Amino acid sequence: MRLLPGQPVADQIFADVTQRVDALRHKGFVPGLATILVGDDGASAGYIRLKQSRAEQLGFTSPHLHLPATASQRELHEAIAEFNADPAVHAMLVQYPIPAGLDYDEALLTVDPAKDVDGMHPVNLGRLALGLPGPRPCTPAGIEALLAFYDIPVAGREVVILGRGATIGRPLAMMLAQKRPTANAAVTVVHTGVADWPRYTSRADILVAAAGVPGIIQPEHVKPGAVVIGAGVRYEGKRLLPDVDESCEAVAGAITPRVGGVGPLTVAMLFHNAIAAAERATLG
Ligand SMILES: NC(=O)c1ccc[n+]([C@@H]2O[C@H](COP(=O)([O-])OP(=O)(O)OC[C@H]3O[C@@H](n4cnc5c(N)ncnc54)[C@H](OP(=O)(O)O)[C@@H]3O)[C@@H](O)[C@H]2O)c1
């Protein structure tokens, strides 16, 4: 059994981003990744700090707006509009989740698609569906990068994704079915509407768990020797509970570790999207 840690893949992506930031700065442009935090959720504030310190380390400016938990939808849209209009901001991130009573999807619609670092704006998901260039959703892009990094053949193979969520399952299915050397697979998506989903997962060459149900994938759901990518997680306090049960390691041919699998790639892809946005805005 081969372990597939995400960190070496993330390191390679960060090395590429660093080199591209340097090249951009050399031409007189400084990339800017803005962040917006609404409310005082400790975990969200922590994620923002991590992203800001990584941004500074990589040579991005990282302007930040912190709105109170009592902010209105309009105030959130105004904060987004401020960054939309700022030529020094090339990419922006509204930290999820936002307080109850505010509509994240509505807010996302007001982000300039060219600055959408998560690749989740409908225009960018539409570009993905049409095979046009644009920012790709970070976690699915990270999963494709992980498979490519470890030379795991995807083309022509059977990929089964458990979960059709907007963050992972749905965009990943589109990506891995596309006609590209690191994709081009036969992709099946299963969910709660497919009661006998184990029938599908147990024949997958590559199984991606993206359900957010701790331990839902057990050894009997995995074809011996298959590649298993654990993307779904649930947090109980600080404890991370993955979709893929530890015992699957005995059956899989290759598997992401319980901690440090797909997670590091999501952040790396965020910066990949941010530098690409800065290049598009400055170099055309
Ligand atoms: N590792 C990372 O960096 C990272 C990044 C982002 C998200 N995540 C995690 O990835 C997971 C998926 O996120 P998401 O936003 O894409 O999806 P989501 O909106 O949370 O949807 C979960 C999907 O799993 C399916 N599902 C749930 N329970 C199931 C069951 N018992 N049997 C079969 N299918 C089941 C649901 O089916 P229905 O559609 O039928 O309800 C749904 O399609 C979450 O755990 C999230 O925390 C991880």
PDBQT file of the ligand as one rigid body, heavy atoms in Angstrom, charges set to zero:
ROOT
HETATM    1  N1  LIG A 301     -10.208  18.330   2.379  1.00  0.00    +0.000 N 
HETATM    2  C1  LIG A 301     -10.508  19.573   2.032  1.00  0.00    +0.000 C 
HETATM    3  O1  LIG A 301      -9.669  20.432   1.843  1.00  0.00    +0.000 OA
HETATM    4  C2  LIG A 301     -11.947  19.911   1.869  1.00  0.00    +0.000 A 
HETATM    5  C3  LIG A 301     -12.315  21.084   1.217  1.00  0.00    +0.000 A 
HETATM    6  C4  LIG A 301     -13.665  21.348   1.025  1.00  0.00    +0.000 A 
HETATM    7  C5  LIG A 301     -14.606  20.460   1.527  1.00  0.00    +0.000 A 
HETATM    8  N2  LIG A 301     -14.202  19.344   2.193  1.00  0.00    +0.000 N 
HETATM    9  C6  LIG A 301     -15.154  18.355   2.707  1.00  0.00    +0.000 C 
HETATM   10  O2  LIG A 301     -15.680  17.622   1.626  1.00  0.00    +0.000 OA
HETATM   11  C7  LIG A 301     -16.968  17.132   1.936  1.00  0.00    +0.000 C 
HETATM   12  C8  LIG A 301     -17.908  17.397   0.790  1.00  0.00    +0.000 C 
HETATM   13  O3  LIG A 301     -18.146  18.771   0.630  1.00  0.00    +0.000 OA
HETATM   14  P1  LIG A 301     -19.141  19.320  -0.481  1.00  0.00    +0.000 P 
HETATM   15  O4  LIG A 301     -19.420  20.726  -0.111  1.00  0.00    +0.000 OA
HETATM   16  O5  LIG A 301     -18.615  18.989  -1.831  1.00  0.00    +0.000 OA
HETATM   17  O6  LIG A 301     -20.398  18.387  -0.318  1.00  0.00    +0.000 OA
HETATM   18  P2  LIG A 301     -21.750  18.554   0.551  1.00  0.00    +0.000 P 
HETATM   19  O7  LIG A 301     -22.534  19.681   0.025  1.00  0.00    +0.000 OA
HETATM   20  O8  LIG A 301     -21.399  18.526   1.998  1.00  0.00    +0.000 OA
HETATM   21  O9  LIG A 301     -22.505  17.236   0.117  1.00  0.00    +0.000 OA
HETATM   22  C9  LIG A 301     -22.175  15.956   0.585  1.00  0.00    +0.000 C 
HETATM   23  C10 LIG A 301     -22.526  14.922  -0.456  1.00  0.00    +0.000 C 
HETATM   24  O10 LIG A 301     -22.362  13.637   0.110  1.00  0.00    +0.000 OA
HETATM   25  C11 LIG A 301     -23.525  12.864  -0.101  1.00  0.00    +0.000 C 
HETATM   26  N3  LIG A 301     -23.795  12.022   1.070  1.00  0.00    +0.000 N 
HETATM   27  C12 LIG A 301     -23.900  12.412   2.360  1.00  0.00    +0.000 A 
HETATM   28  N4  LIG A 301     -24.207  11.355   3.139  1.00  0.00    +0.000 NA
HETATM   29  C13 LIG A 301     -24.301  10.299   2.328  1.00  0.00    +0.000 A 
HETATM   30  C14 LIG A 301     -24.622   8.935   2.537  1.00  0.00    +0.000 A 
HETATM   31  N5  LIG A 301     -24.882   8.466   3.761  1.00  0.00    +0.000 N 
HETATM   32  N6  LIG A 301     -24.660   8.107   1.470  1.00  0.00    +0.000 NA
HETATM   33  C15 LIG A 301     -24.404   8.560   0.245  1.00  0.00    +0.000 A 
HETATM   34  N7  LIG A 301     -24.098   9.855  -0.029  1.00  0.00    +0.000 NA
HETATM   35  C16 LIG A 301     -24.039  10.707   1.009  1.00  0.00    +0.000 A 
HETATM   36  C17 LIG A 301     -24.665  13.859  -0.254  1.00  0.00    +0.000 C 
HETATM   37  O11 LIG A 301     -25.710  13.284  -0.982  1.00  0.00    +0.000 OA
HETATM   38  P3  LIG A 301     -27.052  14.095  -1.371  1.00  0.00    +0.000 P 
HETATM   39  O12 LIG A 301     -26.632  15.078  -2.436  1.00  0.00    +0.000 OA
HETATM   40  O13 LIG A 301     -27.938  13.058  -1.878  1.00  0.00    +0.000 OA
HETATM   41  O14 LIG A 301     -27.496  14.777  -0.115  1.00  0.00    +0.000 OA
HETATM   42  C18 LIG A 301     -23.953  15.015  -0.960  1.00  0.00    +0.000 C 
HETATM   43  O15 LIG A 301     -23.983  14.825  -2.343  1.00  0.00    +0.000 OA
HETATM   44  C19 LIG A 301     -17.328  17.790   3.265  1.00  0.00    +0.000 C 
HETATM   45  O16 LIG A 301     -17.041  16.850   4.264  1.00  0.00    +0.000 OA
HETATM   46  C20 LIG A 301     -16.354  18.930   3.387  1.00  0.00    +0.000 C 
HETATM   47  O17 LIG A 301     -16.047  19.209   4.732  1.00  0.00    +0.000 OA
HETATM   48  C21 LIG A 301     -12.895  19.052   2.347  1.00  0.00    +0.000 A 
ENDROOT
TORSDOF 0
